Amino acid sequence: MSLGAKFGVAGIALALLVIASGGWYVYKRPLSVYAWFNRRTLASAGLGEATAATGFGPQAYWSGGSGPTLVLLHGAGDQSGTWANVVERLTGTYRLVIPDLAGHGRSAPAQGPIELDQVLRGVESILSQGPQDPAIIVGNSLGAWIGLLYAHAHPDRVARLVLVNGGALRGDRPDLSLTPRTRAEAAALMKELRDPGSDPIRDFVLDDVVREAQSGPLARFAATAARMEPYLLDGRLHEVRVSVDLIWGESDRLFTLDYARRMMAALPASRLRTLPACGHVPHQECPARFGAALTDVLASPPPMPVMKNARRGPT
């Protein structure tokens, strides 16, 4: 065999090895691969990565586009790439800011417990950079909680809020563990979070859900649950002086429609839009319908304050 032929065979063997190892990684770490592709979509949409400094380490975020500032906050255990399916319809109208919340994605801390205060301070640090116009904040799950806390502390820095299947009230499902230990527990959890008609999740993905639930950001965040009580706004939502839209996946059984209605009853200015056959993360489960709902909500005037629980006078 000639030297050239030997190099050709070696090249083919190397390519097959790369393909095989790549296939192994997809099988063993599908959530990481999915996150990588989603982050590449953010880059393809013209967004660039940057960091903001904090006392506990740098906070990573993506930004790009032009117009009013629109901030997209992901949920616990997720990362900025989760918004990949909706960014293209937004970049022509808004200046997007999409953080990796503290301890998630490429944001510090990389190890150890993740405190809710760190998540809030990380967002504050990111939003202190760039234009200082009042921002529109869209948050899913934990991101909705952080959005409410930020608006409560900095009402002058927030133009309006959009909460997606999350908030700052005590939850209705203390029985539901978000850190499954087995494939069966992971499958049961996904049934609570997604619509029954959605495509089933493959076993190798459920196995990765279990792995992440035991050692990833969600587990590290859940480890601080006993210290989260001061950050709940039960009995204090009337203090949020920002207009709030709620976009809600109806099939979510973690934060149900009853939870959304509890928030609406307490918020001074709020409005609800629901998405049938969508669950806890509608921008992933039904991105086209969620994107259409979000752009429609943002194109509409914010909800106006209404008198709630007013006492009726004499008739």
Secondary structure, 3 states (H helix, E strand, C coil): CCHHHHHHHHHHHHHHHHHHHHHHHHHHCHHHHHHHHHHHHHHHCCCEEEEECCCCCCEEEEEEECCCEEEEECCCCCCHHHHCCCCCCCCCCCEEEEECCCCCCCCCCCCCCCCHHHHHHHHHHHHCCCCCCCEEEEEECHHHHHHHHHHHHCHHHEEEEEEECCCCCCCCCCCCCCCCCCHHHHHHHHHHHCCCCCCCCCHHHHHHHHHHHHHCHHHHHHCCHHHCHHHCCCCCHHHCCCCEEEEEECCCCCCCHHHHHHHHHHCCCEEEEEECCCCCCHHHHCHHHHHHHHHHHHHCCCCCCCCCCCCCCCC
